Amino acid sequence: MSLEEARIFKETVLDIVSQIPRGRVTTYGTIATLAGWPDHARMVGHILRYSPEAVKLPCHRVVNAVGRTAPGWLQHRSLLEAEGIHFMPSGYVDMKKHQWVRHISFVSPR
């Protein structure tokens, strides 16, 4: 990934996260796929954790593929519960009930 592609990827990731509706969640992998780089789920996590712009976004609506919240982020679950997100006995988000899937994917410029 070139620097320009990384810049576009970051902007696209932040745009996608801004669109996640209240009471819904999506995954790092889904965001990476929508942004045109399906193998870059970890990079999505890094962008959300380290980008100053992400502070104003609903990053708490992003979980891993099985619905697990971010390790070490103690408020993650409570933020989701405040929006009506239900958790299964396993402690994971009920993805069947709450997963948001954007149907129009981003077309990568590469």
BAKOLDREN-440947 format. One record per residue (C-alpha): residue in one letter; x, y, z. Coordinates in steps of 0.02 Angstrom, whole numbers, padded with zeros to 5 digits, always signed. Example, Ala and Ser with C-alpha at 12.3 -4.5 7.8 and 13.67 -1.06 7.14 Angstrom:
! BAKOLDREN-440947
A+00615-00225+00390S+00684-00053+00357
This chain:
! BAKOLDREN-440947
M+00000+00000+00000S+00074+00166-00052L+00064+00322+00056E-00074+00391-00055E-00172+00228-00045A-00150+00229+00144R-00217+00408+00152I-00368+00362+00047F-00395+00204+00149K-00393+00303+00311E-00516+00432+00245T-00631+00295+00182V-00624+00200+00347L-00670+00357+00444D-00811+00394+00323I-00883+00218+00340V-00875+00224+00530S-00966+00390+00529Q-01113+00304+00441I-01141+00161+00565P-01315+00191+00636R-01355+00199+00821G-01400+00028+00889R-01298-00064+00756V-01120-00130+00746T-01003-00183+00609T-00834-00268+00605Y-00657-00214+00569G-00656-00337+00425T-00816-00271+00349I-00748-00095+00353A-00584-00151+00273T-00681-00241+00136L-00793-00091+00103A-00638+00018+00092G-00566-00095-00043W-00432-00184+00061P-00514-00341+00132D-00355-00406+00213H-00325-00248+00315A-00444-00268+00464R-00302-00238+00587M-00259-00076+00500V-00440-00020+00526G-00414-00049+00712H-00254+00053+00712I-00338+00196+00619L-00482+00200+00743R-00364+00194+00892Y-00232+00318+00836S-00318+00445+00722P-00366+00606+00810E-00516+00621+00692A-00587+00458+00758V-00625+00534+00929K-00782+00616+00857L-00843+00457+00772P-00947+00311+00840C-00796+00195+00848H-00881+00099+00988R-00996+00027+00853V-00851-00074+00782V-00815-00247+00852N-00719-00399+00793A-00792-00532+00678V-00875-00630+00819G-00940-00478+00912R-00803-00460+01041T-00768-00285+01106A-00595-00208+01104P-00482-00279+01239G-00430-00149+01365W-00570-00027+01321L-00677-00042+01476Q-00813+00078+01415H-00841-00012+01249R-00978-00128+01312S-01069+00006+01413L-01072+00125+01263L-01152-00011+01157E-01276-00060+01292A-01327+00122+01308E-01381+00111+01125G-01483-00046+01154I-01354-00172+01092H-01382-00343+01171F-01242-00458+01223M-01250-00647+01225P-01202-00749+01379S-01028-00766+01302G-01005-00579+01324Y-01005-00548+01136V-01125-00437+01039D-01273-00529+00963M-01214-00504+00784K-01368-00585+00707K-01474-00452+00788H-01364-00297+00778Q-01242-00311+00632W-01248-00170+00507V-01201-00210+00328R-01185-00069+00206H-01243-00133+00038I-01149-00013-00075S-00964-00044-00063F-00826+00079-00101V-00739+00051-00267S-00552+00054-00236P-00453+00172-00348R-00315+00043-00370
